[in-house]
Every structure is written in C-alpha cells, then in structure tokens.
Amino acid sequence: MKTAQQYKNLTIREFTKAAEIYESTHAGIYEMCREDYPYISGELAKEPYTDLLDCGCGTGPMISLLYEQNPDRHYTGIDITPRMIEVANAKDLPGVRFVVGDCEDLPFEDASFDAVICSNSFHHYPNPQKFFHSVNRVLRPGGRLILQDYTAPRVILWLMNHTEMPLANLVGHGDVAAYSLAQVHSFCEAEKLRVERLERGKKFRLHLVARKEKKR
C-alpha cells in the first residue's frame, strides 16, 4: 500500500509527461476527459455564478471553454503538477488564475467560490474526505460542487481498485481508487453537502452535483 505522498508523486510524474499532449488530438487515454465537458457546462448553465474553481484543471481545457463562453466571469484552476500549470498559464487568458496546489488542501480563503468543478481527477486523490472538506470550506453558501469521475457496480469496482489501478501504478500512473455511489454520498454527508444529483452514467461515469447549504 502506497502512502498518500507516493500516490501524489506518481500523479506529478505521469502528468508532467502528459502536459505536452493533453489537449492534442493524440492525447490517448486523456481524450476521454473531453466527454465530461458538455455535462459540466450544462450543469453550470442552470444558474448564475461569478467565481469558479476547477480542481485538477490540468492544462486548463475546461476553463478555456468556459472562458470562451463567458469571459467576464472569474476562473481559477488548480493542479498538483507544475508543468500542467505552466502550459495553462502560457494561454495568457486575461483575469484567469492557474495555480500549483493540492486539491486536498485548497490554498484559498473560506467562501471564495460559487462553483467548484472536478473532472476525471478525483480518483487520483489519496484522501477523498479531505478533498470534500476543502471544497466545502471554499464554497460560498448555496454554491455547488460538480464532479465527474469513475464508478461501477460492486464487482467491477472491486476489480478496478484491486487489479486495474495497481497495474496502472506499476506503469507510472497515479490512480488511487474509484468509489461507489454510496461512498460518494457519505463523503458529501460528512461535510453537510446536500446531494442534488448522484448517478452512474454510461462508460462507468460518475455524475455528482452537491450544494453547500445556505445558513438560516
């Protein structure tokens, strides 16, 4: 069993190599991330927001898309891999921040964002509850977390976590674990995030929308 830091080091090594091709037409396994973008955009379009955080933003493809649609809003991307952030910053999008940081310990003030998105990055986090705690802290009351990742029926999930992901580690990938819908619901519940949508879609995709309750 690897330590949290060992998993994070694997992730940094993997995505340092991937940064140069991440948004290209020959990005390999990373091309599947693009399938999440319409879903996230659709969820965001359901209500207004001003400040958005993209956790595990990579080279910033999702923020680039959102910026193109609404350049007047404030976007921040965070990723643990410095090279990813270097490539993102090279886009030079006015008013957009890309920072190196750990999504389990977000380096932002309390109640900084109306929306937090996370696409295909969550299964790299060794301490998932810390991620949800950190997201809850930086969300404003009434703000939403929109998360896309992997899930599967119980038997397939066991195989993913006990065979596929350990094999991925051996070839240098930082995958940690995929979670059941019940586990994700419990992560939200522990932080008092109200689950508004939680389902398993096609291709083992996990869809989550959770809201930070407004104070009464």
Helices and strands as residue ranges (DSSP letters): H 4-18, G 28-36, H 37-44, E 51-55, H 61-69, E 74-79, H 82-89, E 97-100, E 113-119, G 122-124, H 128-138, E 139-150, H 154-159, I 160-164, H 165-170, H 181-190, E 193-200, G 202-204, E 205-212
